[in-house]
Amino acid sequence: MPERFFADIYRDTEHLTWAPTEQVRERGRRRTRQTRIAATLAGVVAVVVVATGAVALAGGQDGAPTPVLPATGSPTPTPTPSATSAPPPPPTTSTTPAVPPSSPSTTSGSPSKGPTSTTIPTEALLRAADLPTGYRPAGNDLDGDWSFNFAASMACQDTPNLSAKERAERGAVFQKLDVSPVIERVRRYSLDGAKATIVWARTVTECEPGNERKSLSIVDSGFAGDGSLLIRFNAEGLISYTLFVRQDDLVAEIWLGSVTNRTEVRRLAQRAADRLCAGTDAC
């Protein structure tokens, strides 16, 4: 190439100010991005035009769909649904069945006023101070033959069965020198079961005698709590008494041993009824 050409180029560019290399590179990258965006927009417009023509040919009417633009940082307006659009799907429902609100349970009989717990608190049992002078607490061991069932098995040929099922039982033993112990058994039933227990105890006294020298008889009733019975057991001349006291769904069965004074028995029955109130809301 002639030297004259290079001399002219040098003369024309001698006083030019050249941009820094990094600035030149940034301009090139910017130009490349603009070229790509332009090409993308051109492709989108072409697709929209073709889709519009297809809709117009298929539907026989002028279609004017809103063109779909590439996602940008600005919020996209909600498109207006057309008359031919499919209805929106129904809202998704939970597969968990709804739990109906709880309602008070009903029974065929009168509702029990007692607590729902089947336990028997110690406060529902007698104290040594409730008994005649000289008795002291001796634990809660209920083993042995000091019970109404044992007396009934000796006096009756066939002891009637108690159909009521107890839900809990708790006992207390009181001892005094040279006399039979006083033993209390407190049982919790359903309300109907507690009432049936008093009826059962009365029925047992009417059983067919199994031994003419042993017998059961009612000597007092209705003097304490929601129901009460004082039953005399004669075992060949040896006399003892069993006291039943009901308070709502609780029934106290007290083997009185040698406690035979009627005034003392009634006072003890009232103390037992008062104690049972610690185990029920009925009083």
Disulfide bonds with the S-S distance in Angstrom:
Cys156-Cys207 1.82
Cys277-Cys283 1.89
